């Protein structure tokens, strides 16, 4: 018969495997964000199609994490830090899946946007915002992996930069003029900008899960943008 110590060791191995699956999903999501940035800057249809197709892999890992977490909780009764880790993984898993969905939306909207030249400063502004969103997700995942609360707490400041960049981009789009093709491009890209802003919000949520995991207390990080930023989902 397996004793309590053997069962405990098996549980820890399952928990570690669950976290590795989550982090593998995170790497896939980062890949979709890198493609999203290229799609915005280069209007590359092949890259957009590859991004959209890659969402199947993200969804597969998302379901795997959800199912494995449920089985783990059904078979075991984790306490204290182990229970926090399972809960943090489940919530972070949801945020990663939503980030990938926003990347897919960005690819689809960019493909549908008219083939116009709104000016390099505006396109570069979108690329910069996409790069900032990708960096936020990278920081969030690294903080989770390393249990780095300080790194997690840096995310609201990074998010503030995305919020400000988003406002600048929208203001520029609104000044594009009356050309119908440019205005249609601008309307689609305003939605793209909103997707990038939401990706930053989800990265902050993952950071909050890291702080919860380490400290045992859930708290919403304050955002330098103040009122008007979207709240977090909580554990």
Residue pairs with C-beta under 8 A, 6 or more apart in sequence:
2 10
11 72
11 76
11 78
11 82
12 82
14 68
14 72
15 72
15 78
15 82
15 85
15 86
17 68
18 65
18 68
18 69
18 72
18 86
18 89
19 85
19 89
21 61
21 64
21 65
21 68
22 61
22 65
22 89
22 92
22 93
22 96
23 141
23 144
23 145
24 61
25 58
25 61
25 62
25 65
25 93
25 96
25 97
26 96
26 137
26 141
26 144
27 141
28 54
28 57
28 58
28 61
28 100
29 58
29 96
29 99
29 100
29 103
29 137
30 134
30 137
30 138
30 141
31 54
32 51
32 54
32 55
32 58
32 99
32 100
32 103
32 104
33 99
33 103
33 130
33 133
33 134
33 137
33 199
34 134
35 47
35 48
35 50
35 51
35 54
35 103
35 107
36 51
36 103
36 106
36 107
36 130
36 134
37 127
37 130
37 131
37 134
38 44
38 47
39 47
39 48
39 51
39 106
39 107
39 110
39 111
40 106
40 110
40 123
40 126
40 127
40 130
40 192
41 123
41 124
41 126
41 127
43 110
43 115
45 111
47 107
48 107
48 108
48 110
48 111
49 107
51 103
51 104
51 107
52 104
52 107
52 108
55 100
55 101
55 103
55 104
58 96
58 97
58 100
59 97
59 100
62 93
62 94
62 96
62 97
65 89
65 90
65 93
66 90
66 93
69 86
69 89
69 90
69 93
72 78
72 86
73 86
78 85
78 86
80 216
81 213
81 216
84 212
84 213
84 216
85 213
87 212
87 235
88 144
88 209
88 210
88 212
88 213
88 235
91 205
91 209
91 233
91 235
92 144
92 205
92 206
92 209
94 233
95 202
95 203
95 205
95 206
95 209
95 233
96 202
96 206
98 198
98 202
99 137
99 199
99 202
99 203
102 195
102 196
102 198
102 199
102 202
103 195
103 199
105 191
105 192
105 195
106 130
106 192
106 195
106 196
109 188
109 189
109 191
109 192
109 195
110 188
110 189
110 192
112 188
113 184
113 185
113 188
113 189
114 181
114 182
114 184
114 185
116 179
116 181
116 182
116 185
118 173
118 176
118 182
118 185
118 186
118 189
121 172
122 169
122 172
122 173
125 165
125 168
125 169
125 172
126 169
126 189
126 192
126 193
126 196
128 165
129 162
129 165
129 166
129 169
129 193
129 196
130 196
132 158
132 161
132 162
132 165
132 196
132 200
133 162
133 196
133 197
133 199
133 200
133 203
135 158
136 155
136 158
136 159
136 162
136 199
136 200
136 203
136 204
137 199
137 202
137 203
137 206
139 151
139 152
139 154
139 155
139 158
139 203
139 207
140 152
140 155
140 203
140 204
140 206
140 207
140 210
141 206
142 148
142 151
143 149
143 151
143 152
143 155
143 206
143 207
143 210
144 152
144 206
144 209
144 210
144 213
147 210
147 213
147 214
148 210
149 210
149 211
149 214
149 215
151 207
151 210
152 206
152 207
152 208
152 210
152 211
152 221
153 207
153 211
153 221
155 203
155 204
155 207
155 221
156 204
156 207
156 221
156 222
156 223
156 224
157 224
158 200
158 203
159 200
159 201
159 203
159 204
159 223
159 225
159 229
160 223
160 224
160 225
162 196
162 197
162 200
163 197
163 200
163 223
163 225
163 229
164 225
166 193
166 194
166 196
166 197
169 189
169 190
169 193
170 190
170 193
173 186
173 187
173 189
173 190
174 186
176 182
176 183
176 185
176 186
177 183
198 230
201 229
201 230
201 232
204 221
204 223
204 232
205 232
205 233
207 221
208 218
208 219
208 220
208 221
208 232
208 234
209 235
211 217
211 218
211 219
211 221
212 218
212 219
212 235
218 234
218 235
220 231
220 232
220 234
221 232
223 229
